[in-house]
């Protein structure tokens, strides 16, 4: 698929998806502000349509890497791959939210608009090639996420989640900005290319290392890596469930895209890579350990998913530390992992959104007791998704972990792969505990009928999880081609 000739001649054609989605979000905001104010899914469906059009514009972009605004933003196959994942996560989140927002009387036009604006920020994060562009894109995403976390203002939990996320997010943004300032001060440039050139010298100032640490701290907060995970369980539990699903999918992909871009483009020098690899290894091991063990004692399923997402961030970091900045195999492993993770997470949260009894949403794991007897299809799909998250073959989650652990073995990081395998076994305990409760415990009262939109999401996620091994090679080829564009 190629853009029409008149669009190819447009000076800012590479940035056309971001421009289109920004204009669409503004128009949808104006239409809602001057509309009748009635609760309607119209704005949500329009937002999904605009996200689909944006995805087509992204898919139509050239394979030749290019940049705009004095190399501040970069467009290449790597960014395209990550943007398609982000757009898919955003569109599915809106689709999943209809029944929840209608039940809680929150079906307002602002929700899809905020999702769209956050998506613009996330797409720019995937293309950032400059410290200033990095910070502006990150803040555009973060500000909308703070509002989404507190979207259900009539509950204390949601307001508290938004406030906690805002305070800790502001702290992480301050650390990130301070790191950017240090890097600029010691290199004299904000361009990733310029920073990489400055670091090509045999020696560099210790102040630059401090700057790198602060930047990694700010980004580690966004991917919920330990020890910068403290916001995740409370925000995941308190935020509206569709927002929690969004947090677990699209923003995590964007944060990883930004992290890969920063480490690969700005800090590829061997003298610096050895330093940030040690930091990323610690983040990876700590995230895998905490995500596996802390989830065991959880009774709230959203809180359990928070610790699960922390663990999955650790597994993805295994691929990153095994690949960048010298080998594209580890980077492609991260991309494969994220693609599968998004499908598994959205499907699981669709099942969680179906946990509604007499019009009230329930979140305790005990509410799933005996689900296989009352709603066998829902129990089967949730079981397959949880098996996949545990990495049971031949489900999709197994191949996600296979590629990141294989990258670690190829990089001779055998101990890191071993820790990943052990923590995967530990995490399987709490996934299997939920499945055992669904199939062997005395049944709890039946849930309300699952809305059609959730059935669709669960069905698509289930197909991906169960049958990904058939088109797996196509995903691997696409990820490898996208990863090689970074080198």
PAGU-568191 format. One line per 10 residues: number of its first residue (from 1); their letters; for each residue x, y, z of N, C-alpha, C. Coordinates in steps of 0.05 Angstrom, whole numbers. Atoms other than C-alpha are relative to their C-alpha. Layout:
# PAGU-568191
NUM) A) X:Y:Z:X:Y:Z:X:Y:Z ~ ...
***
This chain:
# PAGU-568191
1) XXXXXXXXXX) 17:-24:0:0:0:0:18:25:0 ~ -16:-25:2:28:68:-20:-19:24:2 ~ 15:-25:-1:5:139:-8:-5:11:-28 ~ 5:-13:26:-27:177:-67:23:19:-7 ~ -23:-17:9:23:218:-108:0:27:12 ~ 1:-27:-10:-2:285:-83:7:1:30 ~ -8:1:-28:8:263:-11:30:-7:3 ~ -29:6:-1:78:235:-26:16:25:-4 ~ -14:-25:5:98:305:-50:-3:19:23 ~ 4:-18:-24:74:336:16:25:0:17
11) XXXXXXXXXX) -25:-3:-13:134:362:54:1:-16:26 ~ 1:14:-25:111:330:119:-15:-26:-2 ~ 14:25:5:84:266:89:7:-22:20 ~ -6:21:-20:123:221:138:-16:3:26 ~ 14:-6:-25:86:255:195:-30:1:-4 ~ 28:-2:7:18:251:161:-18:-15:20 ~ 17:13:-20:-10:198:210:-4:16:25 ~ 2:-16:-25:5:241:271:-16:25:-5 ~ 15:-24:6:-22:303:237:-30:-6:-3 ~ 28:7:5:-86:268:215:-14:-7:27
21) XXXXXXXXXX) 12:8:-25:-99:238:284:-4:24:19 ~ 2:-24:-17:-86:304:319:-24:17:-9 ~ 22:-16:11:-135:341:273:-27:-14:6 ~ 24:15:-6:-186:285:281:-9:2:29 ~ 6:-2:-29:-181:288:357:-12:28:6 ~ 10:-27:-4:-192:364:356:-28:3:-10 ~ 27:-2:11:-252:359:310:-20:-16:16 ~ 18:16:-16:-282:304:352:-6:14:27 ~ 3:-16:-25:-271:347:414:-20:23:-4 ~ 18:-22:7:-306:406:381:-28:-10:-4
31) XXXXXXXXXX) 26:12:6:-363:362:357:-14:-7:27 ~ 11:7:-26:-373:336:428:-7:24:17 ~ 5:-24:-16:-368:405:460:-25:15:-9 ~ 23:-14:11:-421:434:414:-23:-18:-7 ~ 22:19:5:-464:371:411:-22:2:21 ~ 23:0:-18:-526:353:450:7:-10:28 ~ -9:9:-27:-486:323:508:-12:-27:9 ~ 12:26:-8:-525:257:508:21:-22:-1 ~ -18:22:0:-490:193:524:-4:-16:-25 ~ 2:14:25:-474:158:459:27:-13:-7
41) XXXXXXXXXX) -25:13:9:-423:110:429:10:11:-27 ~ -7:-10:26:-420:152:366:29:10:-1 ~ -27:-11:-1:-357:189:386:21:-22:2 ~ -19:22:-3:-324:123:405:4:-15:-26 ~ -3:13:26:-339:91:338:15:17:-20 ~ -15:-18:17:-314:153:302:30:-1:7 ~ -28:1:-9:-250:150:343:13:-26:-10 ~ -11:26:10:-240:76:324:5:2:-30 ~ -3:-4:29:-251:95:251:25:17:-6 ~ -23:-17:4:-199:151:256:26:-14:6
51) XXXXXXXXXX) -24:16:-6:-149:104:289:6:-20:-22 ~ -4:19:21:-160:53:234:11:14:-25 ~ -11:-15:23:-148:106:180:30:8:6 ~ -28:-6:-8:-85:128:218:18:-24:-4 ~ -15:24:3:-62:56:219:6:-6:-30 ~ -5:4:29:-70:52:143:21:20:-10 ~ -20:-20:8:-30:116:135:28:-8:10 ~ -26:9:-10:25:87:179:10:-23:-17 ~ -8:24:15:25:21:140:9:8:-28 ~ -7:-9:27:32:61:75:27:15:-1
61) XXXXXXXXXX) -25:-15:0:96:95:96:23:-16:-13 ~ -22:12:14:160:82:59:19:-15:19 ~ -19:15:-16:212:32:84:26:16:3 ~ -25:-16:-1:267:84:72:-1:18:25 ~ 0:-18:-24:285:118:139:2:29:-8 ~ -1:-29:5:273:193:139:-5:15:26 ~ 4:-15:-24:270:249:189:-10:28:-7 ~ 11:-26:4:238:317:198:9:18:23 ~ -5:-20:-21:249:381:239:29:-3:10 ~ -28:1:-7:325:379:236:7:-26:15
71) XXXXXXXXXX) -6:27:-11:327:304:253:-12:-4:28 ~ 13:2:-27:282:314:315:-18:-25:2 ~ 17:24:1:234:259:293:8:-17:-23 ~ -11:19:20:253:197:255:-22:-20:-7 ~ 21:19:10:208:152:212:14:-23:-14 ~ -13:24:11:231:81:197:-18:-24:5 ~ 17:24:-5:203:10:196:-3:-8:30 ~ 2:6:-29:218:2:271:-23:17:12 ~ 21:-17:-10:174:62:288:-28:-8:-11 ~ 26:8:12:120:37:239:-11:-24:15
81) XXXXXXXXXX) 9:24:-14:117:-31:273:-12:7:27 ~ 9:-7:-27:111:-1:342:-26:17:0 ~ 24:-17:2:59:51:320:-24:-17:-6 ~ 22:18:6:15:-4:291:-10:-14:25 ~ 8:12:-25:16:-39:358:-15:20:18 ~ 12:-21:-17:0:26:394:-29:6:-9 ~ 26:-6:11:-58:41:347:-20:-22:5 ~ 17:23:-5:-86:-29:354:-9:-1:30 ~ 7:-1:-28:-83:-24:430:-20:22:7 ~ 18:-22:-5:-118:43:430:-28:-5:-10
91) XXXXXXXXXX) 26:5:12:-174:23:383:-15:-22:15 ~ 13:21:-14:-188:-42:420:-9:9:28 ~ 8:-11:-27:-189:-4:487:-27:14:-2 ~ 25:-15:3:-244:42:461:-23:-20:-5 ~ 21:20:6:-283:-18:434:-9:-14:26 ~ 6:14:-25:-278:-53:502:-14:17:20 ~ 10:-18:-21:-299:9:540:-30:5:-1 ~ 28:-8:4:-370:17:513:-18:-10:22 ~ 18:11:-20:-406:-30:560:6:10:28 ~ -7:-10:-26:-367:-7:621:-8:29:4
101) XXXXXXXXXX) 6:-28:-3:-376:67:608:-31:4:1 ~ 30:-3:0:-451:57:594:-10:-8:28 ~ 9:10:-26:-460:18:659:6:20:23 ~ -8:-19:-21:-423:70:701:-8:29:-6 ~ 9:-27:8:-456:129:665:23:19:-5 ~ -23:-16:8:-389:153:639:4:1:-30 ~ -2:2:29:-404:146:566:1:29:-12 ~ -3:-27:8:-377:215:548:20:2:-23 ~ -17:-3:24:-343:241:485:29:5:8 ~ -28:-6:-8:-281:262:525:17:-25:1
111) XXXXXXXXXX) -16:25:-3:-259:189:535:15:-7:-25 ~ -15:7:24:-243:171:463:19:22:-10 ~ -18:-22:8:-214:241:451:26:-2:16 ~ -25:2:-16:-165:231:509:17:-24:-10 ~ -14:23:11:-147:162:481:15:8:-26 ~ -12:-8:25:-133:193:413:24:19:5 ~ -22:-18:-6:-90:249:442:24:-14:12 ~ -22:17:-12:-51:199:484:14:-16:-22 ~ -11:16:21:-41:158:421:19:17:-17 ~ -18:-18:15:-11:218:384:26:3:15
121) XXXXXXXXXX) -25:-2:-16:39:227:441:16:-26:-2 ~ -14:25:1:56:153:439:13:-5:-27 ~ -12:3:27:67:153:364:25:18:-3 ~ -23:-18:1:114:212:372:23:-11:17 ~ -20:13:-16:150:174:427:15:-21:-16 ~ -13:21:17:164:118:377:17:12:-21 ~ -16:-13:21:194:169:329:20:20:11 ~ -17:-21:-11:231:215:377:29:-6:-5 ~ -28:3:6:303:226:356:16:24:12 ~ -11:-24:-12:318:286:400:-10:1:29
131) XXXXXXXXXX) 8:-1:-28:316:298:475:-24:18:4 ~ 24:-17:-3:266:355:467:-25:-13:-11 ~ 23:15:11:221:314:422:-8:-22:18 ~ 5:22:-19:227:257:471:-17:10:23 ~ 14:-11:-24:204:300:530:-28:10:-7 ~ 26:-10:7:147:334:493:-20:-23:-6 ~ 18:23:6:119:268:467:-8:-15:25 ~ 6:14:-25:125:235:535:-20:15:17 ~ 18:-16:-17:89:292:570:-28:1:-13 ~ 27:0:13:33:294:518:-15:-26:6
141) XXXXXXXXXX) 12:26:-8:21:220:532:-8:1:30 ~ 4:2:-29:28:227:608:-23:17:10 ~ 21:-18:-9:-19:286:617:-28:-12:-5 ~ 26:13:6:-76:249:583:-5:-24:17 ~ 3:24:-16:-62:186:622:-8:7:29 ~ 8:-9:-27:-68:224:688:-30:5:2 ~ 29:-5:1:-137:247:668:-16:-26:-2 ~ 14:25:4:-158:178:645:-1:-17:26 ~ 0:16:-25:-137:146:711:-21:10:19 ~ 20:-12:-19:-183:194:749:-27:5:-14
151) XXXXXXXXXX) 24:-6:16:-239:191:697:-26:-5:15 ~ 25:7:-15:-289:159:744:1:17:26 ~ -4:-19:-23:-292:219:791:-18:-5:23 ~ 19:5:-22:-350:192:832:10:-21:19 ~ -11:20:-18:-305:139:864:26:10:11 ~ -25:-8:-14:-250:151:914:24:-14:-13 ~ -22:16:11:-207:95:883:11:12:-25 ~ -9:-11:25:-205:127:814:14:27:4 ~ -12:-26:-6:-190:197:841:27:-4:13 ~ -26:6:-13:-135:168:885:20:-10:-20
161) XXXXXXXXXX) -18:11:21:-106:130:826:11:22:-17 ~ -9:-22:17:-103:193:784:20:17:15 ~ -18:-17:-16:-71:233:840:27:-14:4 ~ -25:14:-4:-19:180:855:17:-1:-26 ~ -14:1:26:-2:172:782:11:27:-7 ~ -10:-27:7:4:247:773:24:8:17 ~ -23:-8:-17:50:258:833:25:-16:-7 ~ -24:16:6:96:200:818:9:4:-29 ~ -7:-6:28:93:215:743:15:26:-2 ~ -14:-26:0:113:287:756:29:-3:10
171) XXXXXXXXXX) -27:5:-10:172:262:797:18:-13:-21 ~ -16:14:20:195:215:742:6:18:-23 ~ -5:-19:21:187:270:690:22:19:7 ~ -21:-18:-9:230:315:732:27:-13:-1 ~ -25:15:2:284:262:737:9:-3:-29 ~ -6:3:29:280:250:662:11:26:-11 ~ -8:-26:11:286:324:647:28:8:11 ~ -26:-6:-12:345:332:695:22:-16:-15 ~ -18:16:15:379:274:659:6:11:-28 ~ -4:-13:27:367:307:591:17:25:2
181) XXXXXXXXXX) -16:-24:-4:397:371:618:29:-6:4 ~ -28:9:-4:460:335:641:12:-9:-26 ~ -10:10:25:467:300:575:6:23:-19 ~ -4:-23:17:459:365:537:25:16:9 ~ -23:-16:-10:509:400:583:27:-13:-6 ~ -26:14:4:563:347:572:5:-7:-29 ~ -5:6:28:552:336:498:-4:24:-18 ~ 5:-24:16:528:404:473:-21:-4:-21 ~ 21:5:20:470:374:433:-23:-15:13 ~ 24:16:-8:400:346:442:-7:-21:-20
191) XXXXXXXXXX) 5:20:21:402:304:379:11:-27:8 ~ -11:27:-6:409:229:388:25:-6:-16 ~ -23:4:17:457:228:329:24:15:11 ~ -22:-17:-11:498:285:359:11:-12:26 ~ -9:12:-25:500:250:427:17:-24:-6 ~ -15:24:7:524:185:395:27:8:-11 ~ -25:-9:10:578:224:358:19:9:22 ~ -16:-10:-23:601:258:422:11:-23:17 ~ -8:22:-17:605:191:457:19:-19:-15 ~ -19:17:15:648:161:402:29:4:10
201) XXXXXXXXXX) -27:-4:-12:709:191:438:6:-22:20 ~ -8:22:-18:749:141:480:-10:4:29 ~ 7:-5:-27:731:175:545:-23:20:1 ~ 22:-19:-4:670:213:571:-2:7:29 ~ 2:-10:-28:652:252:633:-19:-18:16 ~ 17:15:-18:622:217:693:-28:13:2 ~ 25:-14:-1:568:270:691:-19:-10:-21 ~ 17:12:21:543:239:626:-12:-26:9 ~ 10:25:-11:535:173:661:-24:5:19 ~ 21:-8:-18:493:207:714:-25:8:-16
211) XXXXXXXXXX) 22:-8:17:450:238:659:-14:-24:-12 ~ 12:24:11:440:170:627:-17:-15:21 ~ 14:13:-22:419:141:695:-27:13:5 ~ 25:-15:-5:367:196:705:-20:-5:-23 ~ 18:5:23:339:186:634:-12:-28:2 ~ 10:27:-3:334:111:645:-20:-3:23 ~ 19:1:-22:299:123:711:-27:10:-8 ~ 25:-12:10:246:167:678:-15:-19:-18 ~ 13:18:18:233:116:624:-8:-26:14 ~ 6:24:-15:235:57:672:-26:3:15
221) XXXXXXXXXX) 26:-5:-13:177:89:709:-23:-5:-19 ~ 21:4:19:136:88:646:-5:-29:-8 ~ 4:28:7:148:14:633:-6:-16:26 ~ 6:13:-26:135:-1:708:21:-21:7 ~ -21:19:-8:203:-34:718:8:5:29 ~ -8:-2:-28:225:-48:790:28:14:0 ~ 16:-8:-23:242:-7:831:-17:25:-5 ~ 17:-23:6:201:46:795:-28:-8:-8 ~ 26:12:5:138:5:796:-21:8:20 ~ 17:-4:-23:107:33:859:-28:10:-6
231) XXXXXXXXXX) 26:-11:7:50:67:823:-19:-21:-12 ~ 15:18:17:28:7:783:-23:-15:14 ~ 22:15:-12:-13:-37:831:-24:18:8 ~ 22:-18:-9:-53:22:861:-15:12:-23 ~ 13:-13:23:-66:56:794:-15:-21:-16 ~ 15:20:15:-85:-9:759:-26:-8:15 ~ 24:7:-15:-134:-26:815:-20:23:1 ~ 19:-23:-4:-164:44:823:-11:11:-25 ~ 10:-12:25:-170:66:751:-23:-16:-12 ~ 21:15:13:-231:47:710:12:-23:-16
241) XXXXXXXXXX) -12:24:12:-220:-23:681:9:4:-29 ~ -10:-4:28:-217:-2:607:26:17:0 ~ -25:-16:-1:-164:50:627:23:-17:9 ~ -21:19:-9:-125:-4:664:10:-17:-23 ~ -8:16:23:-126:-46:601:17:17:-19 ~ -16:-18:17:-101:14:562:28:4:10 ~ -26:-4:-12:-45:27:611:18:-25:-4 ~ -16:25:1:-23:-46:607:9:-6:-29 ~ -6:7:28:-20:-46:530:15:22:-14 ~ -12:-20:18:-8:16:487:23:16:13
251) XXXXXXXXXX) -22:-16:-12:33:61:535:25:-16:6 ~ -24:17:-5:79:3:552:15:-4:-25 ~ -13:3:26:93:-9:479:15:26:-8 ~ -12:-26:6:107:66:469:25:5:17 ~ -23:-4:-18:154:68:529:23:-18:-8 ~ -21:17:10:193:8:503:12:10:-26 ~ -9:-11:25:197:39:434:19:24:6 ~ -17:-22:-7:226:102:466:26:-9:12 ~ -24:10:-13:274:63:509:20:-12:-20 ~ -17:11:20:300:24:450:13:21:-18
261) XXXXXXXXXX) -10:-22:17:306:87:408:23:15:14 ~ -20:-15:-15:345:123:463:26:-16:2 ~ -24:16:-4:394:66:477:13:-7:-26 ~ -11:8:25:403:46:405:12:23:-16 ~ -8:-22:17:409:114:372:18:20:14 ~ -15:-20:-14:438:159:427:24:-12:15 ~ -21:11:-18:481:111:469:10:-27:-11 ~ -10:26:10:508:57:422:30:-4:5 ~ -29:3:-5:581:71:440:6:-22:20 ~ -7:23:-17:614:11:471:6:9:29
271) XXXXXXXXXX) -8:-9:-27:641:52:530:-24:6:17 ~ 24:-7:-15:570:74:549:-19:-24:1 ~ 18:23:1:533:10:528:5:-19:23 ~ -6:18:-22:570:-30:580:-12:10:27 ~ 11:-12:-24:544:18:633:-30:-3:1 ~ 29:2:-1:471:20:613:-10:-28:-1 ~ 8:28:-1:469:-55:602:-1:-10:28 ~ 1:8:-28:486:-65:675:-25:10:14 ~ 25:-11:-11:428:-19:694:-24:-16:-9 ~ 23:14:11:379:-54:648:-2:-28:10
281) XXXXXXXXXX) 0:27:-11:400:-122:673:-12:0:28 ~ 11:-2:-27:385:-101:745:-30:4:-1 ~ 29:-5:3:317:-73:723:-15:-25:-9 ~ 12:24:10:302:-137:686:-4:-21:21 ~ 1:20:-21:319:-185:742:-19:7:22 ~ 17:-9:-22:285:-144:795:-30:-1:-8 ~ 27:1:9:222:-138:753:-11:-28:-2 ~ 9:28:2:218:-212:738:-5:-12:27 ~ 3:11:-27:228:-230:811:-24:11:15 ~ 22:-12:-14:179:-181:840:-26:-7:-13
291) XXXXXXXXXX) 25:6:14:127:-192:786:-9:-28:5 ~ 7:28:-4:129:-267:798:-9:-5:29 ~ 6:7:-28:129:-270:874:-21:17:13 ~ 20:-18:-13:87:-209:893:-28:-6:-9 ~ 27:5:10:29:-231:850:-13:-24:14 ~ 11:24:-12:20:-296:888:-20:6:21 ~ 17:-6:-23:-13:-263:948:-23:18:-7 ~ 21:-19:7:-61:-219:909:-27:-13:-1 ~ 27:10:1:-136:-227:915:-17:16:-20 ~ 13:-17:20:-157:-171:867:12:-6:-27
301) XXXXXXXXXX) -12:8:26:-149:-192:794:13:23:-15 ~ -13:-23:13:-132:-122:769:27:5:13 ~ -25:-3:-14:-78:-117:822:20:-23:-8 ~ -17:22:10:-52:-186:801:11:6:-28 ~ -8:-6:27:-50:-162:729:22:22:0 ~ -20:-21:-2:-9:-102:752:28:-13:5 ~ -25:13:-5:45:-147:781:8:-18:-24 ~ -6:15:24:39:-191:719:13:17:-21 ~ -12:-18:20:54:-131:675:28:8:7 ~ -27:-6:-9:115:-115:717:19:-23:-8
311) XXXXXXXXXX) -16:23:8:140:-185:706:5:-2:-30 ~ -2:0:30:127:-181:631:20:21:-9 ~ -20:-21:7:167:-116:628:28:-11:4 ~ -26:12:-5:225:-154:659:8:-19:-22 ~ -7:19:22:221:-209:606:7:15:-25 ~ -6:-15:24:220:-158:550:28:13:2 ~ -26:-12:-4:281:-124:580:23:-20:-4 ~ -20:20:6:318:-190:574:8:1:-29 ~ -6:-3:28:313:-183:499:15:25:-7 ~ -13:-25:6:334:-111:500:30:-1:8
321) XXXXXXXXXX) -28:1:-9:397:-123:541:17:-20:-16 ~ -14:20:16:414:-183:497:6:9:-28 ~ -4:-8:28:410:-145:432:14:27:-3 ~ -11:-26:4:422:-70:432:27:2:15 ~ 2:-15:25:466:-37:411:13:-14:-24 ~ -16:12:21:502:-89:368:-14:-21:-16 ~ 13:23:13:452:-143:349:-30:5:-2 ~ 29:-6:4:382:-135:319:-17:-24:10 ~ 16:23:-8:361:-205:342:-14:4:26 ~ 13:-5:-26:348:-184:414:-22:21:-3
331) XXXXXXXXXX) 20:-20:4:310:-122:391:-25:-12:-13 ~ 23:13:12:266:-164:345:-15:-18:20 ~ 13:16:-21:253:-210:404:-18:17:18 ~ 16:-18:-16:228:-151:445:-26:7:-16 ~ 23:-8:16:182:-130:388:-20:-23:-3 ~ 18:23:1:154:-200:380:-15:-4:27 ~ 12:2:-27:143:-203:456:-22:20:4 ~ 20:-21:-4:106:-137:457:-25:-5:-16 ~ 23:5:17:61:-156:399:-18:-21:12 ~ 15:22:-12:40:-221:433:-11:10:27
341) XXXXXXXXXX) 8:-9:-26:36:-187:501:-25:18:-2 ~ 23:-18:4:-13:-134:475:-25:-17:-5 ~ 23:17:6:-59:-188:447:-10:-15:25 ~ 7:15:-24:-57:-229:511:-13:18:21 ~ 10:-19:-21:-68:-169:557:-28:10:-6 ~ 27:-10:7:-127:-140:519:-21:-21:2 ~ 19:22:-3:-161:-207:516:-6:-6:29 ~ 4:6:-28:-151:-219:590:-17:22:13 ~ 16:-22:-12:-179:-150:608:-28:0:-11 ~ 27:3:10:-238:-163:563:-16:-20:17
351) XXXXXXXXXX) 13:20:-18:-253:-224:606:-5:13:27 ~ 4:-14:-26:-244:-181:669:-23:19:-2 ~ 22:-18:4:-293:-131:641:-27:-15:-1 ~ 25:16:1:-343:-188:633:-8:-9:28 ~ 7:7:-28:-341:-199:709:-19:20:12 ~ 21:-19:-9:-406:-163:722:-24:-17:9 ~ 22:15:-12:-461:-189:767:-22:19:10 ~ 22:-18:-6:-529:-155:772:7:29:-5 ~ -8:-27:9:-500:-94:736:23:11:15 ~ -23:-10:-15:-443:-87:786:26:-15:-8
361) XXXXXXXXXX) -25:13:7:-371:-100:766:15:-10:25 ~ -14:13:-22:-332:-147:811:29:-5:-9 ~ -29:1:7:-256:-154:814:15:-21:16 ~ -14:20:-17:-240:-208:866:3:-26:-16 ~ -6:25:13:-208:-272:841:-20:-21:9 ~ 19:19:-10:-257:-310:885:-27:0:-16 ~ 25:-1:16:-314:-286:840:1:-17:-25 ~ -3:18:23:-286:-331:785:-5:-29:7 ~ 3:28:-9:-300:-394:826:-22:-14:-16 ~ 19:17:14:-333:-449:786:-10:12:-26
371) XXXXXXXXXX) 9:-13:25:-337:-406:723:-4:-20:-22 ~ 2:20:21:-328:-467:680:-27:-14:-1 ~ 27:13:-1:-396:-494:703:-22:20:-8 ~ 21:-20:6:-435:-429:695:3:12:-28 ~ -6:-12:26:-401:-399:633:25:-13:-11 ~ -24:15:8:-355:-452:603:17:13:-22 ~ -16:-12:21:-335:-413:541:18:22:10 ~ -15:-22:-12:-313:-352:580:23:-12:17 ~ -20:13:-16:-275:-398:628:22:-11:-18 ~ -20:11:18:-240:-433:570:18:21:-12
381) XXXXXXXXXX) -15:-21:13:-219:-369:536:19:13:20 ~ -17:-11:-20:-193:-339:601:22:-19:8 ~ -21:20:-7:-156:-403:617:22:-1:-22 ~ -20:1:22:-122:-403:548:17:25:1 ~ -16:-25:-2:-101:-330:557:19:-1:24 ~ -18:3:-24:-73:-345:627:22:-20:-5 ~ -21:20:8:-37:-407:601:21:13:-18 ~ -19:-13:18:-7:-364:547:18:20:15 ~ -16:-19:-16:16:-311:597:21:-16:16 ~ -19:16:-15:49:-367:636:22:-12:-18
391) XXXXXXXXXX) -20:10:18:87:-388:573:-3:-29:-6 ~ 5:28:5:55:-456:563:-1:-5:-31 ~ 2:5:29:69:-485:493:-25:-16:-7 ~ -10:-16:23:44:-483:439:-14:27:-3 ~ 14:-25:1:7:-419:458:19:23:-6 ~ -16:-22:10:31:-351:435:20:10:21 ~ -18:-10:-21:61:-331:502:26:-16:2 ~ -24:16:0:110:-389:497:20:10:-20 ~ -18:-10:21:139:-362:432:10:28:7 ~ -10:-26:-9:143:-292:463:25:-3:17
401) XXXXXXXXXX) -23:4:-18:188:-317:518:23:-15:-14 ~ -20:15:15:224:-365:471:20:19:-13 ~ -18:-17:15:252:-308:429:17:18:17 ~ -17:-17:-17:275:-263:486:21:-17:15 ~ -20:18:-13:308:-322:523:21:-10:-19 ~ -19:9:20:339:-346:459:21:22:-6 ~ -19:-23:4:369:-276:449:20:1:23 ~ -18:0:-23:398:-280:519:21:-22:-2 ~ -18:22:4:429:-348:504:20:6:-22 ~ -18:-8:23:457:-322:438:21:20:9
411) XXXXXXXXXX) -19:-20:-11:489:-264:477:17:-11:23 ~ -14:14:-21:517:-315:526:-7:11:28 ~ 10:-9:-26:476:-286:583:-17:-23:11 ~ 14:24:-8:458:-356:607:-14:4:27 ~ 12:-4:-27:445:-334:679:-25:16:-1 ~ 24:-16:3:395:-282:656:-23:-16:-11 ~ 21:18:11:357:-333:614:-10:-19:22 ~ 8:19:-21:358:-381:673:-18:13:21 ~ 18:-14:-19:328:-329:720:-28:4:-13 ~ 25:-4:14:275:-314:668:-17:-26:-1
421) XXXXXXXXXX) 14:25:1:257:-388:662:-11:-7:28 ~ 9:6:-27:253:-397:738:-23:18:8 ~ 22:-18:-8:209:-336:748:-25:-6:-17 ~ 23:8:16:165:-360:691:-15:-23:13 ~ 12:22:-14:154:-424:730:-15:9:25 ~ 13:-10:-24:138:-385:793:-26:15:-8 ~ 24:-14:9:89:-340:755:-22:-18:-9 ~ 21:19:9:54:-401:727:-17:-9:24 ~ 15:9:-24:33:-417:799:-26:17:3 ~ 24:-15:-5:-15:-358:806:-19:0:-24
431) XXXXXXXXXX) 18:4:22:-41:-365:735:-16:-26:2 ~ 13:26:-3:-56:-438:747:-19:-1:23 ~ 18:-1:-23:-87:-422:814:-27:12:-8 ~ 25:-11:10:-139:-379:778:-15:-20:-16 ~ 12:20:17:-152:-433:727:-12:-23:17 ~ 11:22:-18:-160:-486:782:-25:10:14 ~ 24:-11:-13:-210:-440:818:-23:-1:-19 ~ 22:-1:19:-251:-433:754:-11:-28:-5 ~ 9:27:9:-253:-508:741:-6:-19:23 ~ 3:20:-22:-252:-542:810:-14:11:25
441) XXXXXXXXXX) 14:-11:-24:-283:-493:861:-30:0:-4 ~ 29:-2:1:-356:-489:878:-8:26:-14 ~ 7:-23:17:-390:-441:829:-11:23:16 ~ 12:-25:-10:-403:-369:849:-24:7:-18 ~ 22:-8:18:-466:-335:821:9:8:-28 ~ -6:-4:28:-467:-329:746:4:30:-6 ~ -4:-28:10:-440:-265:712:-23:7:-19 ~ 18:-9:21:-485:-223:668:10:-7:-27 ~ -8:7:27:-485:-237:594:22:19:-10 ~ -23:-16:11:-421:-214:559:-9:17:-24
451) XXXXXXXXXX) 8:-17:23:-432:-154:512:15:-10:-25 ~ -10:9:26:-419:-166:438:29:10:-5 ~ -26:-12:5:-359:-119:436:22:-16:15 ~ -19:15:-16:-324:-159:491:3:-28:-12 ~ -2:26:14:-341:-225:456:19:1:-23 ~ -17:-3:24:-307:-199:394:30:2:8 ~ -27:-3:-9:-244:-178:431:12:-26:11 ~ -9:26:-11:-239:-243:470:4:-20:-22 ~ -2:19:22:-251:-282:406:25:4:-16 ~ -24:-6:16:-196:-247:367:25:-6:16
461) XXXXXXXXXX) -23:6:-17:-147:-251:425:4:-30:3 ~ -2:29:-3:-163:-324:434:11:-13:-25 ~ -11:11:26:-150:-339:360:30:5:-2 ~ -29:-7:1:-83:-303:364:16:-18:19 ~ -14:16:-21:-63:-340:428:1:-29:-8 ~ 1:29:6:-85:-409:403:14:-7:-26 ~ -9:8:27:-63:-406:330:22:17:-11 ~ -21:-17:10:-6:-356:326:23:-17:-13 ~ -22:16:10:42:-414:312:-2:-4:-31 ~ 4:4:29:12:-418:241:13:23:-15
471) XXXXXXXXXX) -13:-22:15:30:-347:217:24:12:15 ~ -21:-11:-17:86:-339:268:24:11:-16 ~ -23:-8:16:140:-335:215:-4:28:-12 ~ 5:-27:11:107:-273:184:5:22:21 ~ -5:-19:-21:109:-237:251:30:2:5 ~ -29:0:-5:182:-257:261:15:15:-22 ~ -13:-14:23:202:-233:191:-5:30:2 ~ 6:-28:-2:166:-167:201:16:14:23 ~ -14:-11:-23:198:-156:270:30:2:-6 ~ -29:-1:7:268:-173:244:6:22:-20
481) XXXXXXX) -5:-22:19:262:-126:185:-2:27:13 ~ 3:-26:-14:237:-70:230:24:5:19 ~ -23:-4:-19:293:-82:281:26:7:-16 ~ -25:-6:15:347:-81:227:1:28:-10 ~ 0:-27:9:325:-12:206:13:19:20 ~ -13:-17:-21:354:14:272:31:-1:-3 ~ -29:4:1:424:-10:253:12:11:-26
***
